[in-house]
């Protein structure tokens, strides 16, 4: 699965000095274990995916299997604690989607940049038994303060569901919300689309600051297209943003991008 990228905004004064607004750690507790859909055994799912599931604590223990500079908090062989944070049944297919998050098994992991590892699975019932139809090991980092993003199901075709992740992150006066769309594909999961769906600097802007105020939002809409199996995605942007000049000014941003589904990705429609 392609790893996610981050967009960081630097707010500079006319003298090019960077103004940093202190960011206090929010007092957000770890998410409660998800409520399993009726007839689905979450403990069975966690044992099938990771083994060693401790139902009393809602955790499994595993080993991080990732590499790359973005995984600095997860060196080779790092023991991780795995917890489920999302479980939901698709109303159109009956499949059950499960999402987990993992953090180092020892030490504190609650800094702003402490992103958990995320894993995903989809189960299909066969007779009286649930079977893994697709799974992705914990190899995507997304979230903050050791906590995962929020998750919900989305539909991208008459017979297709996926997991939508959303995380709102604040820093240097800027508040961004990023969304990722994950779809089951060839026995695993693919990141079909990701991007910011809103951004503004309302926490630190205006006459008494070096930065003008801006804000934009992005609307995601699925609609029938040329492919009868998978919906197209319409991405509509509206609002204002800052220019890339040394002394940024506000500019209007507006546009519509038409994407089609191809090889587990949303790409520009031709």
C-alpha positions in Angstrom: 0.0 0.0 0.0 1.4 3.4 -0.8 2.3 5.4 2.2 0.6 8.6 3.0 2.2 12.0 2.6 1.8 15.1 4.7 1.3 18.7 3.8 2.9 21.2 6.2 2.1 24.9 6.0 4.7 27.5 7.2 3.4 31.0 7.9 6.1 33.6 7.4 6.2 37.2 8.2 7.4 39.9 5.9 10.8 39.5 7.5 10.7 35.8 6.7 10.6 34.8 10.4 8.5 31.8 11.1 5.8 32.3 13.7 5.0 29.2 15.7 1.9 29.0 17.8 2.3 26.6 20.7 0.2 23.5 20.3 -1.0 22.0 23.5 -1.5 18.3 23.7 -5.3 17.6 23.5 -6.7 15.5 26.3 -8.2 12.9 24.0 -8.4 9.4 25.4 -7.7 6.3 23.3 -10.8 5.2 21.4 -13.0 2.6 23.0 -13.1 -0.9 21.5 -15.7 -0.9 18.6 -19.0 -2.5 18.9 -19.0 -5.6 16.7 -21.8 -6.0 14.2 -24.5 -8.5 15.2 -23.3 -12.1 14.7 -19.6 -11.1 14.2 -17.0 -12.1 16.8 -14.3 -9.4 17.1 -12.1 -11.6 19.3 -12.2 -14.3 16.6 -11.2 -11.7 14.0 -8.3 -10.4 16.0 -7.0 -13.9 16.7 -7.3 -14.7 13.0 -5.4 -11.6 12.0 -2.8 -11.2 14.8 -3.2 -14.1 17.3 -2.6 -13.7 21.0 -5.8 -11.6 21.6 -6.3 -10.5 25.1 -10.1 -9.9 25.3 -9.8 -8.3 28.8 -7.6 -5.5 27.4 -8.8 -5.6 23.8 -5.2 -6.1 22.5 -3.0 -8.4 20.5 0.8 -8.3 20.4 2.7 -8.4 17.1 5.9 -7.2 15.5 6.3 -4.2 13.2 7.2 -5.3 9.7 7.8 -2.0 7.9 10.8 -0.1 6.5 11.4 3.5 5.4 12.2 6.9 6.9 8.6 7.5 7.7 8.6 4.6 10.1 11.2 6.0 12.5 9.1 5.0 15.5 8.9 1.4 14.3 12.4 -0.1 13.8 12.7 -3.6 12.6 11.6 -6.1 15.2 9.7 -3.5 17.2 7.0 -5.1 19.4 3.7 -3.5 18.9 0.4 -3.5 20.7 -2.5 -3.9 18.3 -6.1 -2.7 19.0 -9.2 -2.7 16.9 -10.8 0.8 16.5 -13.4 0.2 13.8 -15.7 -2.7 12.9 -18.8 -2.3 10.7 -20.9 -4.3 8.3 -21.6 -3.2 4.7 -25.3 -2.8 4.2 -24.8 -3.7 0.5 -22.6 -6.8 0.7 -22.8 -8.0 4.3 -19.0 -8.0 4.5 -17.6 -6.8 7.8 -14.7 -4.4 7.7 -12.2 -4.1 10.6 -9.5 -1.5 11.2 -6.8 -1.7 13.8 -4.1 0.6 15.2 -0.7 -0.3 16.6 1.7 1.5 18.9 5.0 0.5 20.4 4.4 -2.1 23.1 6.6 -0.2 25.6 7.2 3.4 26.5 5.1 6.5 26.1 3.7 7.2 22.7 1.5 10.3 22.9 3.4 13.1 21.1 1.8 15.2 18.3 3.9 13.3 15.7 3.3 9.9 17.2 1.3 8.3 14.4 0.0 4.8 14.9 0.4 2.0 12.4 -3.0 1.0 10.8 -4.1 -2.4 9.5 -7.3 -3.4 7.7 -9.3 -6.5 7.0 -12.6 -7.5 5.4 -14.5 -10.6 6.4 -17.2 -12.5 4.4 -19.5 -15.1 6.0 -19.4 -18.5 4.4 -22.1 -20.7 5.9 -21.7 -20.4 9.6 -18.1 -19.3 9.4 -16.5 -15.9 8.9 -13.5 -15.9 6.5 -10.9 -13.3 5.8 -11.6 -12.0 2.3 -8.7 -9.5 2.3 -6.3 -8.0 4.8 -3.5 -5.5 5.0 -0.8 -5.7 7.7 -0.2 -2.6 9.8 1.9 -0.6 7.3 0.1 2.8 7.0 0.8 5.6 9.5 -2.1 8.0 10.1 -3.3 9.8 13.2 -1.7 11.7 16.0 -0.9 11.5 19.7 -0.9 7.7 19.4 -4.5 7.7 18.4 -6.0 6.6 15.1 -8.2 8.6 12.8 -11.9 8.3 12.7 -13.4 5.7 10.3 -16.6 5.0 8.4 -17.7 3.0 5.5 -18.3 4.5 2.0 -19.8 3.1 -1.1 -18.1 3.4 -4.5 -20.3 1.2 -6.6 -23.5 -0.9 -6.4 -21.6 -3.8 -4.9 -18.5 -2.2 -3.4 -17.7 -0.7 0.0 -14.5 0.7 1.5 -13.1 2.4 4.6 -12.9 6.2 4.8 -10.4 7.6 7.3 -10.4 11.2 8.5 -8.0 13.1 10.7 -8.0 16.8 11.7 -4.6 18.1 12.7 -3.7 21.6 14.0 -0.3 23.3 14.0 1.3 26.8 13.5 -2.2 28.3 13.4 -3.4 26.0 10.6 -6.2 23.4 10.9 -6.2 20.7 8.2 -8.5 17.7 7.7 -7.2 14.9 5.6 -9.2 12.0 4.2 -8.1 8.6 2.9 -10.2 6.2 0.9 -9.2 2.6 1.3 -10.7 -0.2 -0.9 -10.3 -4.0 -0.7 -8.3 -5.2 -3.7 -6.6 -8.4 -4.7 -6.6 -9.8 -1.2 -5.4 -6.6 0.4 -6.3 -2.9 0.6 -5.4 -0.1 -1.7 -5.3 3.7 -1.0 -7.6 4.8 -3.8 -7.5 8.5 -3.0 -6.2 10.8 -0.3 -6.1 14.6 0.2 -7.1 17.5 2.3 -10.8 18.2 2.4 -10.5 21.4 4.4 -7.8 23.8 5.5 -7.8 27.2 7.3 -5.6 29.3 9.5 -8.4 30.7 11.6 -6.4 29.9 14.8 -3.8 32.5 14.0 -4.6 35.0 11.2 -5.8 38.6 10.6 -4.7 42.1 11.4 -2.6 41.3 14.5 -0.7 38.5 12.8 1.7 38.2 9.8 -0.7 36.0 7.9 -4.0 36.8 6.2 -7.0 34.6 6.8 -7.9 31.9 4.4 -10.1 28.8 4.3 -11.2 26.2 1.7 -13.1 23.0 1.6 -13.2 20.0 -0.7 -16.4 18.1 -1.4 -16.2 14.4 -2.4 -19.2 13.0 -4.4 -19.5 9.6 -6.0 -21.6 9.2 -9.1 -22.3 6.7 -11.8 -19.9 6.9 -14.7 -18.8 4.9 -17.8 -17.8 1.9 -15.6 -21.0 0.2 -14.4 -19.0 -1.6 -11.7 -17.3 1.3 -9.9 -18.5 4.9 -9.4 -16.6 7.9 -10.5 -15.5 10.5 -7.9 -16.1 14.2 -8.3 -13.8 16.4 -6.2 -15.0 20.0 -5.9 -12.8 22.7 -4.2 -14.1 26.1 -3.1 -12.9 28.9 -0.8 -9.6 30.7 -0.5 -5.9 29.8 -0.1 -2.6 31.6 0.2 -0.1 32.2 -2.6 3.4 30.8 -2.4 5.0 34.2 -2.5 7.5 35.3 0.2 4.7 37.5 1.5 1.6 35.4 0.9 -1.7 36.9 -0.2 -5.2 35.4 -0.3 -6.3 33.9 -3.6 -9.6 32.3 -4.6 -9.6 28.6 -5.3 -12.3 26.8 -7.1 -12.4 23.8 -9.3 -13.9 20.5 -10.2 -11.9 17.3 -10.9 -13.5 14.3 -12.4 -11.9 11.0 -11.4 -12.5 7.4 -12.5 -11.7 4.2 -10.8 -8.8 2.2 -12.5 -6.6 -0.5 -11.0 -7.7 0.3 -7.4 -7.0 4.1 -7.8 -9.0 7.2 -8.6 -7.3 8.8 -11.6 -8.3 11.7 -13.8 -11.1 10.8 -16.2 -10.2 11.1 -19.9 
